[in-house]
Every structure is written in structure tokens, then in C-alpha cells.
Amino acid sequence: MQLTSIQTLIPQRTYVKTLRPLLPPEAFAPDPSKLVLIFINLAILVFGWMIAAHLDRWNPYLLWLYLPLAIVMGNSVMFMAFSCHDLMHGTVIRNSRLTYIISLLGQTILWMPPTLWKAVHNRVHHNKTNSLGDPDRNYLYEQPNTSSKWIQNLVFPSLEVNPIALALGMVTAWGYYTFRNLTAVLFFNREFVDYLPASFRVSTKERWAIAGEFLFMLIIHLSIFIYLQFDPLKLILSYFLPIGIGYAGMIFYIYTHHLICRMTSVNDPLINSVSIRVPKIFDVLHLNFSYHTEHHVFPGMNSNYYPMVQELLKIHYPERFNLLNVGEAWHLLMQTPRHYKNDNTLTDWAGEKSVPCPLNSPNTQAQDKSDMK
């Protein structure tokens, strides 16, 4: 067993060097069987819209029968996010052209151009997780009070969030996240864009690709609206409701994975990331997306093997590994403010509170690890 003070940051490559020899080679082989699941969930969405095209012929008292399908479609929206996430990390297939085509189709429902995702997520977030350079982190209190910072403060789960704003944010935060990163690279694409938590740049070629991909997505979404005849009822039940459900589910996971962690100058995934325990059915439906620390240790690993990595982390790094029940993770989000005062301290919009980051922070006690035996 390896024991290290939680005050000492360990680079990701050190965990890899320790754990990789303990894992089977097939854990790092692509799993093309997941392509079938991607196309099944795409088919579910298309099937839902085909049925919705005839909702104007339904008896109004029977429209509630569409709701179960809307929920299934919402889960398919989530699945497209998680499966394309894995696909673009190279864990499904290694053919770059086919990966690009499928991810473009799959991420259209997310309004996330794959070239933008590859830049902001694969290239920046994974190499600078929860550091000053991570566009996905909490804002610093000292950063300019832009409209984007205000919106995030308004709708993110926190000690001071309004329940109505939180509910609105659950269904819209993903869309706004995409919007702010998209506008930052298309309109500015420079080292400093004040409304992002952290700026990043893309090449000219990538910039044009992102613009073209967004145009393609816009045409597809417009085509769905035309197919549904711009009918408010059809659009609400088969477009906005499933997307709202899917985005809320996605952002629920995303909120819990980093926002209650301290900032780290070294990319230490056991300190700057969180894995959550969810009912097994959700791990099956969502490709083990709850195993997020494991993913940050091995981004190119088949997600089926994350549970194996989790067991190794419990053995080798029991005092560093952030593994929380989903309810506990959400409770911590709702009991802490959402701005960084410094690397280890959270504060509110006014800067009046000083709350130690609740996980693996030098000035807090380690979390209870009784379930990690």
C-alpha cells in the first residue's frame, strides 16, 4: 500500500506508472461494440421525433402517454454525451475519420462541435484539471464580474443558490457552457477572454472546422423543427423536454466531479476530481461515467474497466481518493460557495465567506473513508 500526505500533489503519470502494470492489456484496447449502442440511441431519438410528428392527431387526454418516451429520449441525449466522450478519447475505435463522423452526428444533439470538444476537454481540461488554466473550473473571486460569471453564480449549486434558479440552470447550464466556449474561440480566440474561467486558443484550421460543424448542427436542429412543423406541442414534448432531461442529467454528473475540489497546480486527479457512487443501473446506462477520477487517471481506458481501477485506488491511495455517495457529493455542493478565494478556499460572490474546500485540502480533515476498505 502506498501512503502519501494529501498535501503533496502527485502528477497523473505517477499513478499511471504504479497502476498500469496491475491492469490487463485488454483494458486499453478499443471496444467497437459500443458503436451499436450509439446508433441504437440515435435511433431512439429519431423514432421519438417520428412519433411526435403525429401528436396533433392524438386525443389531448392521451398526450401524457408520450412522457415515458420523452424520458427515454432524455436518457439517450445523456448517452450520446457519454458515449461520444469515450469515442473521442479513442476508447471505442481508433479510426480517426470514422470517429470524427460519428462524434459529429452524436454531439449534434449537444450543440458541441467535436473539434471544440477535443480542444476544450481532451487537450485543455485533461491536462490542466482544476488549475488556473482549466476552463471548467469555478471562477476566481478576483476575476472580473462579467455576465458569464454572474450567470454561473446564479444557477450553479451552492450555499446561496435560489432553488428556482438552480432548477433553471440544471436544464440550461450545458447549453450555456457550449455557448460561451463557442463564442470565445469563434469571435476572439486569444489568450485572454474575460468571460471564461480560463481562456484557450485553437488553430486557424480548427477554428474554421468548429464554425463548419456548428453550421451543420444548426441545419440539423432546424430540420427537426421543420419536420415537427414548428408545432409548440410537438417541440415541447419531443425536443425541449428530452433535451432538458438529458442536459440536467449530464450537468448533475459534471457538477459533482470537480467543483468541490481544491485547485491544483499539478494535475493530480485524486485530489482535483471526484468519483461518485450511483445506483448500478445508472452505471450501466451511462457507461460508468460516475467513475470520474478513474477516467482522469486513464483517459484512454475502456470504461468497462473503471471499477477495477477503483479497487486499485482504494488499496494504493485510500487517503487521497475522493469517492462519495451521490447524495453526499450533492450535499457538499449545496453547502459550499462557488468561487475560489485561493487554491484551498471557496468564497461567495461578495467575497464575505471563507469556506475550506471540503475534499483533500491541506486545511481540512480527510473525508471518512470507511466504505473504501
Backbone torsions as a table, in degrees:
resi	resn	phi	psi	omega
1	MET	NA	137.0	-179.7
2	GLN	-104.6	123.3	178.6
3	LEU	-116.0	127.9	179.6
4	THR	-137.1	141.3	177.2
5	SER	-57.4	137.6	-180.0
6	ILE	-70.2	-10.6	176.3
7	GLN	-78.6	-15.5	-179.8
8	THR	-94.3	119.9	179.1
9	LEU	-81.7	137.5	-178.5
10	ILE	-117.6	126.2	179.1
11	PRO	-64.2	150.9	179.7
12	GLN	-52.8	-40.8	-175.7
13	ARG	-61.1	-26.6	178.4
14	THR	-69.2	-42.5	175.5
15	TYR	-61.7	-41.5	179.8
16	VAL	-60.9	-45.5	-179.3
17	LYS	-61.2	-35.6	-179.2
18	THR	-76.5	-42.7	-169.1
19	LEU	-94.6	-28.0	-175.8
20	ARG	-55.9	-43.1	-179.9
21	PRO	-64.6	-15.6	-177.5
22	LEU	-92.6	0.3	-176.8
23	LEU	-112.1	148.5	-178.9
24	PRO	-72.9	149.8	-179.2
25	PRO	-57.6	-33.1	-177.2
26	GLU	-66.1	-17.1	177.7
27	ALA	-64.7	-20.7	-177.4
28	PHE	-110.9	11.6	176.3
29	ALA	-91.5	147.2	178.1
30	PRO	-63.8	152.4	-178.0
31	ASP	-122.5	81.0	-175.6
32	PRO	-65.2	-13.2	178.1
33	SER	-60.7	-23.0	-179.6
34	LYS	-71.4	-16.3	175.1
35	LEU	-61.2	-36.3	178.9
36	VAL	-59.8	-42.0	-179.4
37	LEU	-67.1	-35.7	177.8
38	ILE	-62.0	-47.1	-177.7
39	PHE	-71.5	-30.0	175.2
40	ILE	-63.2	-44.3	-178.4
41	ASN	-73.1	-32.5	170.5
42	LEU	-61.8	-40.8	179.2
43	ALA	-64.8	-36.9	177.6
44	ILE	-60.9	-43.2	179.2
45	LEU	-64.4	-45.7	179.4
46	VAL	-63.0	-42.4	178.6
47	PHE	-60.6	-41.8	179.1
48	GLY	-62.2	-40.8	178.6
49	TRP	-70.2	-33.6	177.4
50	MET	-63.7	-41.2	177.3
51	ILE	-68.0	-41.8	-177.7
52	ALA	-62.5	-27.4	179.3
53	ALA	-60.3	-18.8	-177.9
54	HIS	-109.7	11.1	-177.6
55	LEU	-63.7	-25.2	179.4
56	ASP	-68.3	-11.8	177.6
57	ARG	-95.2	-6.9	-177.5
58	TRP	-79.8	149.9	169.6
59	ASN	-63.8	129.0	-178.5
60	PRO	-52.3	-31.0	-178.9
61	TYR	-74.4	-9.6	-178.9
62	LEU	-106.3	1.5	-177.1
63	LEU	-63.2	-25.5	179.4
64	TRP	-61.8	-21.3	179.7
65	LEU	-65.5	-17.3	177.9
66	TYR	-78.6	-18.9	-173.9
67	LEU	-59.0	-43.8	177.7
68	PRO	-58.2	-37.4	178.0
69	LEU	-67.3	-37.4	178.0
70	ALA	-62.3	-37.2	178.3
71	ILE	-67.4	-43.1	177.6
72	VAL	-62.2	-41.0	177.4
73	MET	-63.5	-38.3	177.1
74	GLY	-60.8	-40.5	176.5
75	ASN	-65.7	-34.7	177.8
76	SER	-66.1	-35.3	174.8
77	VAL	-60.4	-45.9	177.3
78	MET	-61.5	-43.7	-178.2
79	PHE	-62.0	-38.7	178.8
80	MET	-61.7	-36.7	177.8
81	ALA	-64.5	-48.7	-174.4
82	PHE	-73.3	-36.1	-179.3
83	SER	-72.5	-39.7	177.4
84	CYS	-69.8	-31.4	173.1
85	HIS	-57.7	-48.8	178.2
86	ASP	-66.2	-42.1	-178.9
87	LEU	-57.2	-43.8	-175.8
88	MET	-79.2	-9.1	170.8
89	HIS	-90.2	2.6	176.6
90	GLY	78.2	20.3	-176.8
91	THR	-95.7	-2.7	-178.9
92	VAL	-106.5	-55.5	175.1
93	ILE	-139.7	162.8	-178.7
94	ARG	-109.7	0.7	178.0
95	ASN	-77.8	108.5	-172.4
96	SER	-65.3	-36.9	-179.2
97	ARG	-68.3	-45.0	178.9
98	LEU	-66.7	-38.3	176.4
99	THR	-58.2	-43.9	-179.1
100	TYR	-62.9	-46.2	-177.4
101	ILE	-63.4	-45.9	-177.6
102	ILE	-68.9	-40.7	179.5
103	SER	-66.9	-34.1	176.6
104	LEU	-63.0	-44.4	177.5
105	LEU	-66.3	-45.6	-175.4
106	GLY	-68.2	-36.1	-176.5
107	GLN	-89.3	0.6	176.5
108	THR	-61.6	-40.1	179.9
109	ILE	-66.1	-17.4	-179.6
110	LEU	-97.0	-5.4	-175.8
111	TRP	58.4	28.9	-176.3
112	MET	-115.0	100.7	176.7
113	PRO	-56.3	131.5	-176.0
114	PRO	-60.6	-32.4	178.1
115	THR	-66.9	-36.9	176.1
116	LEU	-67.2	-42.7	-179.5
117	TRP	-63.4	-41.2	179.0
118	LYS	-61.2	-36.4	-179.7
119	ALA	-74.5	-54.4	-172.5
120	VAL	-74.2	-33.9	-175.4
121	HIS	-95.7	-62.9	-175.7
122	ASN	-63.6	-46.2	-171.5
123	ARG	-84.2	-42.0	-173.9
124	VAL	-97.0	-57.5	-175.0
125	HIS	-58.9	-43.2	-175.9
126	HIS	-72.8	-24.1	179.6
127	ASN	-94.9	-17.8	-176.8
128	LYS	-129.6	35.3	-172.0
129	THR	-54.5	125.5	176.0
130	ASN	52.9	31.5	174.0
131	SER	-107.0	-180.0	177.4
132	LEU	-58.3	-27.1	-176.4
133	GLY	-92.6	7.4	-176.2
134	ASP	-92.6	116.4	178.8
135	PRO	-66.8	-11.5	-176.0
136	ASP	-97.4	1.2	-176.0
137	ARG	-81.4	172.6	167.3
138	ASN	-61.2	151.2	171.8
139	TYR	-68.7	150.6	168.7
140	LEU	-77.0	144.6	176.5
141	TYR	-57.9	-36.3	-174.6
142	GLU	-79.8	-6.9	177.7
143	GLN	-69.5	156.1	-179.2
144	PRO	-55.6	143.0	179.9
145	ASN	-82.3	71.8	179.8
146	THR	-79.4	169.9	177.7
147	SER	-62.9	-35.0	179.7
148	SER	-66.1	-42.8	177.2
149	LYS	-63.9	-38.4	179.3
150	TRP	-66.1	-42.1	179.0
151	ILE	-62.7	-45.0	179.4
152	GLN	-62.5	-40.7	177.6
153	ASN	-63.5	-34.5	-176.0
154	LEU	-71.2	-38.6	-168.0
155	VAL	-112.7	-14.1	-179.8
156	PHE	-74.5	148.0	176.7
157	PRO	-61.5	131.1	-178.6
158	SER	-164.9	176.4	179.1
159	LEU	-60.3	-28.8	-171.9
160	GLU	-117.0	9.4	-176.5
161	VAL	-71.3	142.6	173.9
162	ASN	-78.7	133.3	-177.0
163	PRO	-56.7	-37.0	179.7
164	ILE	-68.1	-42.4	178.1
165	ALA	-65.3	-38.0	177.7
166	LEU	-62.1	-45.2	179.2
167	ALA	-62.3	-42.1	177.5
168	LEU	-63.8	-39.8	-179.8
169	GLY	-66.8	-32.3	-179.3
170	MET	-59.8	-35.9	-176.1
171	VAL	-94.3	-10.1	-175.8
172	THR	-120.3	-15.2	-172.7
173	ALA	-61.9	-37.9	179.0
174	TRP	-63.2	-43.5	178.8
175	GLY	-60.7	-39.8	-180.0
176	TYR	-71.3	-36.6	176.5
177	TYR	-58.3	-45.6	178.1
178	THR	-63.3	-44.4	-177.3
179	PHE	-60.1	-46.5	-175.1
180	ARG	-69.1	-37.2	178.2
181	ASN	-72.2	-37.1	179.4
182	LEU	-64.5	-48.3	-179.2
183	THR	-66.6	-33.7	-178.7
184	ALA	-62.5	-42.0	-177.9
185	VAL	-84.4	-32.0	-178.0
186	LEU	-77.5	-37.8	-175.0
187	PHE	-96.8	-25.4	-174.6
188	PHE	-124.2	-62.0	177.5
189	ASN	52.0	56.8	-179.7
190	ARG	-135.5	175.2	-174.3
191	GLU	-67.2	-25.0	-179.9
192	PHE	-132.9	115.9	171.6
193	VAL	-124.3	113.0	-164.4
194	ASP	-67.8	-19.2	-177.4
195	TYR	-91.0	1.0	172.7
196	LEU	-96.4	147.6	172.1
197	PRO	-58.0	-38.3	174.7
198	ALA	-149.9	137.6	-176.7
199	SER	-87.5	158.7	174.2
200	PHE	-150.2	159.5	-179.2
201	ARG	-121.1	156.4	173.5
202	VAL	-125.3	162.8	178.7
203	SER	-74.2	165.6	178.2
204	THR	-59.5	-41.7	178.8
205	LYS	-61.5	-43.6	179.2
206	GLU	-65.8	-37.3	-179.3
207	ARG	-62.0	-44.7	177.7
208	TRP	-66.4	-38.4	178.0
209	ALA	-62.5	-43.1	179.4
210	ILE	-61.6	-43.2	179.2
211	ALA	-62.5	-44.0	179.0
212	GLY	-65.0	-40.7	179.2
213	GLU	-65.9	-39.8	178.2
214	PHE	-64.7	-39.7	178.1
215	LEU	-62.2	-42.8	176.6
216	PHE	-58.3	-45.4	-179.3
217	MET	-64.5	-40.2	178.6
218	LEU	-60.9	-41.7	178.6
219	ILE	-63.6	-41.8	179.7
220	ILE	-63.6	-46.5	179.9
221	HIS	-64.6	-40.3	177.1
222	LEU	-63.2	-37.3	178.0
223	SER	-63.6	-37.7	176.7
224	ILE	-63.8	-43.3	178.4
225	PHE	-61.1	-42.8	179.5
226	ILE	-64.7	-44.0	179.6
227	TYR	-59.4	-36.5	179.9
228	LEU	-89.4	9.9	172.3
229	GLN	61.6	25.7	-178.6
230	PHE	53.3	25.3	-179.8
231	ASP	-75.1	120.2	-177.0
232	PRO	-55.6	-41.9	-178.4
233	LEU	-64.8	-46.9	179.6
234	LYS	-62.2	-42.3	-178.4
235	LEU	-68.4	-39.9	180.0
236	ILE	-63.6	-47.8	-173.9
237	LEU	-76.1	-36.1	-171.1
238	SER	-109.7	-10.5	-179.4
239	TYR	-118.4	-64.6	-174.9
240	PHE	-68.8	-40.4	-179.0
241	LEU	-66.4	-51.3	177.5
242	PRO	-60.8	-40.7	179.1
243	ILE	-65.5	-40.4	177.3
244	GLY	-61.4	-44.0	178.3
245	ILE	-63.1	-47.0	-178.1
246	GLY	-63.7	-46.0	-179.6
247	TYR	-64.8	-38.5	179.3
248	ALA	-64.3	-42.0	178.3
249	GLY	-64.7	-42.6	178.4
250	MET	-60.7	-48.7	-173.6
251	ILE	-70.9	-26.0	176.0
252	PHE	-60.9	-47.9	175.9
253	TYR	-60.0	-49.3	-173.1
254	ILE	-62.0	-41.1	178.5
255	TYR	-56.9	-41.4	-173.0
256	THR	-77.2	-15.7	-167.7
257	HIS	-80.6	-25.9	-175.8
258	HIS	-141.4	-25.2	-164.7
259	LEU	-68.7	-19.6	178.0
260	ILE	-98.6	4.8	179.3
261	CYS	-91.4	159.5	174.5
262	ARG	-72.3	161.8	170.7
263	MET	-78.4	149.2	-178.6
264	THR	-133.1	131.9	177.3
265	SER	-78.0	-21.9	174.0
266	VAL	-110.2	138.1	-178.3
267	ASN	-73.6	88.2	-179.2
268	ASP	-108.7	96.0	-172.6
269	PRO	-65.5	-18.9	177.7
270	LEU	-80.4	-17.7	178.6
271	ILE	-100.2	-35.8	-174.0
272	ASN	-99.8	7.9	-179.4
273	SER	-135.5	160.7	-179.4
274	VAL	-131.6	137.2	167.2
275	SER	-104.2	144.7	-178.7
276	ILE	-121.7	149.7	174.2
277	ARG	-93.0	122.3	176.3
278	VAL	-123.6	162.0	174.7
279	PRO	-53.5	142.4	-172.7
280	LYS	-54.1	-34.4	-177.7
281	ILE	-58.9	-34.0	-179.5
282	PHE	-74.1	-33.1	174.4
283	ASP	-64.6	-36.5	177.4
284	VAL	-67.8	-45.1	-176.8
285	LEU	-71.8	-27.9	-170.7
286	HIS	-117.9	24.0	170.8
287	LEU	56.5	40.5	176.8
288	ASN	58.9	34.0	-178.6
289	PHE	-66.4	-19.4	178.7
290	SER	-68.2	-20.4	179.1
291	TYR	-83.4	69.1	-167.8
292	HIS	-84.4	-36.8	175.6
293	THR	-61.1	-42.6	179.1
294	GLU	-58.2	-40.0	178.4
295	HIS	-65.0	-39.0	-179.2
296	HIS	-72.1	-25.3	174.0
297	VAL	-73.3	-43.5	-178.1
298	PHE	-128.5	78.7	-177.6
299	PRO	-61.4	-26.7	-177.2
300	GLY	-96.9	18.8	-177.3
301	MET	-93.4	145.5	171.2
302	ASN	-59.1	123.3	-174.5
303	SER	-63.2	-16.7	177.0
304	ASN	-62.9	-21.2	-175.3
305	TYR	-99.6	3.8	177.9
306	TYR	-58.3	-40.6	178.1
307	PRO	-57.9	-33.5	177.8
308	MET	-66.2	-40.8	177.5
309	VAL	-65.0	-39.5	179.6
310	GLN	-59.3	-42.8	178.5
311	GLU	-63.0	-37.4	177.8
312	LEU	-68.2	-37.6	178.4
313	LEU	-66.0	-37.2	177.3
314	LYS	-62.7	-34.4	-178.4
315	ILE	-78.6	-46.5	-170.4
316	HIS	-90.6	-27.3	-176.5
317	TYR	-137.4	53.8	-172.6
318	PRO	-62.3	-30.7	-176.7
319	GLU	-88.6	-8.3	-177.9
320	ARG	-104.0	-28.0	-170.1
321	PHE	-75.1	121.4	177.7
322	ASN	-88.5	100.3	178.2
323	LEU	-125.7	113.3	-174.1
324	LEU	-126.4	148.3	167.7
325	ASN	-63.1	148.2	-174.7
326	VAL	-59.5	-38.0	179.1
327	GLY	-65.8	-37.9	178.9
328	GLU	-67.0	-41.1	178.7
329	ALA	-62.3	-43.7	179.5
330	TRP	-66.2	-39.5	178.6
331	HIS	-60.3	-42.3	178.8
332	LEU	-64.6	-37.7	176.4
333	LEU	-61.7	-41.4	-176.2
334	MET	-79.8	-8.8	-179.5
335	GLN	-108.0	6.4	-178.9
336	THR	-130.8	149.9	174.1
337	PRO	-75.0	171.4	-168.3
338	ARG	-116.5	23.1	174.7
339	HIS	-124.3	146.2	176.0
340	TYR	-85.3	125.7	171.6
341	LYS	-85.9	-38.1	169.8
342	ASN	-154.7	-172.1	-174.6
343	ASP	-56.1	-31.9	-171.9
344	ASN	-115.2	4.3	-173.5
345	THR	-131.7	134.9	175.8
346	LEU	-101.4	149.4	177.3
347	THR	-143.1	171.6	-178.3
348	ASP	-94.7	-177.4	-177.6
349	TRP	-57.6	-38.2	-177.6
350	ALA	-84.0	-8.7	-179.2
351	GLY	73.0	20.3	-176.1
352	GLU	-88.2	-25.5	-177.8
353	LYS	-100.5	151.8	173.0
354	SER	-133.3	105.5	-175.9
355	VAL	-119.0	119.2	177.4
356	PRO	-58.0	138.4	173.9
357	CYS	-55.7	128.6	-169.3
358	PRO	-73.5	-10.7	-175.7
359	LEU	-118.2	126.0	169.6
360	ASN	48.0	41.1	178.8
361	SER	-101.4	143.5	-178.4
362	PRO	-56.8	-26.9	-178.0
363	ASN	-104.8	21.6	173.4
364	THR	-132.9	161.7	176.0
365	GLN	-78.6	152.5	177.2
366	ALA	-65.3	150.7	178.1
367	GLN	-67.9	157.5	177.2
368	ASP	-65.0	123.2	-177.9
369	LYS	-109.6	25.4	-173.0
370	SER	-63.1	-25.0	-178.9
371	ASP	-90.3	6.0	-174.8
372	MET	-105.5	22.9	179.0
373	LYS	-75.9	NA	NA
